[in-house]
Amino acid sequence: MTSRISIERGNLIYTQDLGWIDQGHAKGDDARLLWRQFTEEKEYALLKGYFSVNYVQSMSKYRVASGVQTQWFVKRGLPLNMKQSLAMTIMYHTSLRFETLQSNLFLNSGFSCEDLISNLLGFYKTLIPRDYMTLIKPKGKDYSYKIWDYYGDVGKYKNSELKPLIFPDPERFPNNARPYSKPLPFYMSSIKPYPLNMALKDKVLIRNIDRFMGGLYIK
């Protein structure tokens, strides 16, 4: 769960183009594991013409681990743009499931305004590498503190869409200091998720496992 101290630690930054970004979510580690399976296309022995994709999002808090695991079978030999779209579909579907789980477990944690957009940033870093940190225009810590102190905890503001939530500068716009969503910038708009129902109907994607995980762990 993100707190004000995350700004000081550099884990939470405010950006001009994407609003709040969680640097942990934006690393793209999970996206790299996901995309590697798409590029390798290791055929699944029990389903000819398909390869298996496993994707997990998880977290731990107070020695309790929780997460969501999804497994899919993807049709082999698809063009690059379709594979990118299907990868985004899997990422977004699993993210929604995971944020729903967090909403049920931890106060203010699920669908916090920075979560999904940070996941998407990590996804683009993996699939279309470029200098995104320059493009998103990060603000300094003083500005980030100003936004936090005026608007409050980021967990208060929920976002279930792949769109950034922007918090106007309260000093520049005192009469219009309200968060608003806006379309993604051009450099994060080239990949569109393949509609899940259509992907399943077209049999380019077959859903196998879609489940919550959880348990106690000992350090």
C-alpha positions in Angstrom: 0.0 0.0 0.0 1.5 3.3 -1.1 2.1 6.1 1.5 3.5 9.6 1.6 7.0 8.2 2.5 7.0 6.4 -0.8 7.7 9.8 -2.4 10.8 10.3 -0.3 12.0 6.8 -1.1 11.5 7.4 -4.8 9.0 4.7 -5.2 6.1 7.0 -6.0 6.5 9.9 -8.5 4.2 12.4 -10.0 4.4 12.9 -13.7 2.9 15.5 -16.1 1.6 12.9 -18.6 0.5 10.0 -16.5 -0.2 11.4 -13.0 1.0 9.2 -10.1 3.4 6.4 -11.0 4.4 3.5 -8.7 8.0 2.7 -9.7 7.7 -0.9 -8.5 4.7 -1.6 -10.8 6.3 0.2 -13.6 9.5 -1.9 -13.7 7.8 -4.4 -16.0 9.2 -7.5 -14.4 5.9 -9.4 -14.8 5.5 -8.0 -18.4 8.9 -9.4 -19.3 7.9 -12.9 -18.1 4.6 -12.6 -19.9 6.1 -11.5 -23.2 8.9 -14.1 -23.1 6.3 -16.8 -23.3 4.7 -15.1 -26.4 8.1 -14.9 -28.2 9.1 -18.4 -27.4 5.8 -20.0 -28.3 6.5 -23.3 -26.7 3.9 -25.7 -28.0 1.6 -27.2 -25.4 1.7 -31.0 -25.9 -2.0 -31.6 -25.1 -3.4 -28.9 -27.4 -1.9 -28.9 -30.9 -1.3 -25.5 -32.4 -1.3 -23.6 -29.1 1.3 -22.5 -26.6 0.7 -22.0 -22.9 1.0 -18.6 -21.1 1.1 -18.3 -17.3 0.8 -14.9 -15.7 0.7 -14.0 -12.0 0.3 -10.7 -10.1 0.9 -10.9 -6.4 1.8 -9.0 -3.3 2.6 -9.6 0.4 1.6 -7.7 3.5 2.0 -8.6 7.2 3.5 -12.0 6.2 0.4 -12.8 4.2 0.9 -13.4 0.5 -1.9 -13.0 -2.0 -2.2 -12.9 -5.8 -4.0 -13.9 -8.9 -2.8 -16.6 -11.3 -4.1 -17.0 -14.9 -3.2 -19.5 -17.5 -4.1 -19.3 -21.1 -3.5 -21.2 -24.4 -2.6 -18.9 -27.3 -2.8 -19.8 -30.9 0.7 -20.2 -32.5 1.9 -18.3 -35.5 -0.1 -15.1 -35.0 1.3 -11.7 -36.3 3.2 -9.5 -33.9 0.5 -6.9 -33.5 -2.1 -9.5 -32.5 0.3 -11.1 -30.0 0.9 -7.7 -28.5 -2.9 -7.1 -28.2 -3.5 -10.5 -26.6 -0.6 -10.0 -24.2 -2.2 -6.7 -23.1 -5.6 -8.4 -22.8 -4.1 -11.0 -20.4 -2.2 -8.3 -18.4 -5.3 -6.1 -18.1 -7.7 -9.0 -17.2 -5.3 -10.2 -14.5 -4.8 -6.7 -13.2 -8.5 -6.2 -12.8 -8.8 -9.5 -10.9 -5.8 -8.7 -8.7 -7.0 -5.2 -7.9 -10.4 -6.6 -7.0 -8.7 -9.1 -4.6 -6.8 -6.2 -3.0 -10.0 -4.3 -2.6 -11.4 -7.2 -0.6 -8.3 -7.6 1.6 -6.7 -4.2 2.3 -8.3 -0.9 2.9 -7.9 1.6 0.0 -5.4 -0.7 -1.8 -7.4 -2.0 -4.8 -7.6 0.1 -7.9 -5.5 2.9 -6.4 -5.1 5.5 -9.1 -1.5 4.7 -9.9 -1.7 0.9 -10.1 -3.1 0.1 -13.6 -1.3 3.0 -15.4 2.0 1.9 -13.8 1.4 -1.6 -14.9 0.8 -0.3 -18.4 4.0 1.7 -18.4 5.9 -1.4 -17.4 4.2 -3.3 -20.2 5.2 -0.7 -22.8 8.8 -0.6 -21.5 9.0 -4.3 -22.3 7.2 -4.5 -25.6 8.3 -1.2 -27.2 11.5 -0.1 -25.3 12.3 3.6 -25.3 13.1 6.4 -22.9 9.7 6.6 -21.2 10.9 8.3 -18.1 11.7 11.4 -20.2 8.5 11.2 -22.1 6.2 11.0 -19.1 7.9 14.2 -17.6 8.4 13.4 -13.9 8.0 16.2 -11.5 10.3 16.8 -8.5 9.7 15.6 -5.0 8.6 19.1 -3.8 5.9 19.1 -6.4 4.8 15.6 -5.6 4.5 16.5 -2.0 2.3 19.5 -2.9 0.0 17.3 -4.9 -0.2 14.6 -2.2 -0.7 17.1 0.6 -3.5 18.9 -1.2 -5.4 15.9 -2.6 -4.5 13.3 0.0 -3.7 9.6 -0.1 -3.6 8.2 -3.7 -5.6 5.3 -2.5 -8.6 7.5 -2.1 -8.8 7.9 -5.9 -9.9 4.8 -7.8 -9.1 4.0 -11.4 -10.1 0.8 -13.2 -9.3 2.1 -16.7 -6.1 2.2 -18.8 -6.2 6.0 -18.6 -4.1 8.3 -16.4 -5.7 10.3 -13.6 -4.3 13.8 -13.5 -4.2 16.1 -10.5 -4.1 19.8 -11.4 -1.7 22.1 -9.6 -3.9 23.6 -6.9 -1.9 26.9 -7.0 -2.3 27.4 -10.7 -5.9 26.2 -10.9 -7.4 27.0 -7.5 -11.0 26.9 -9.0 -10.5 23.7 -10.9 -8.4 21.6 -8.6 -10.1 18.3 -9.2 -8.7 15.0 -10.5 -9.7 14.1 -14.1 -8.9 11.2 -16.5 -7.5 11.8 -19.9 -6.6 9.7 -22.9 -3.2 8.0 -23.0 -0.4 9.9 -24.7 0.6 8.9 -28.2 3.6 6.9 -27.1 1.4 4.5 -25.0 -1.5 4.2 -27.5 -0.2 2.0 -30.2 -1.2 -1.4 -28.6 -4.9 -2.0 -28.0 -6.2 -4.9 -26.0 -8.0 -7.6 -28.0 -11.5 -7.8 -26.6 -11.5 -10.9 -24.4 -14.9 -12.2 -25.5 -13.9 -11.9 -29.1 -10.5 -13.6 -28.5 -12.2 -16.5 -26.8 -14.9 -16.8 -29.6 -12.2 -16.6 -32.3 -10.2 -19.3 -30.4 -7.0 -17.3 -30.6 -7.1 -17.4 -26.8 -8.4 -20.2 -24.5 -8.7 -19.6 -20.8 -7.6 -22.4 -18.6 -6.8 -21.2 -15.0 -8.2 -18.0 -13.4 -7.8 -18.2 -9.6 -6.9 -16.3 -6.5 -3.9 -17.4 -4.5 -3.0 -16.7 -0.8 -1.3 -18.0 2.3 1.0 -17.3 5.2 4.7 -17.2 4.7 7.6 -17.3 7.2 10.7 -15.2 6.8 
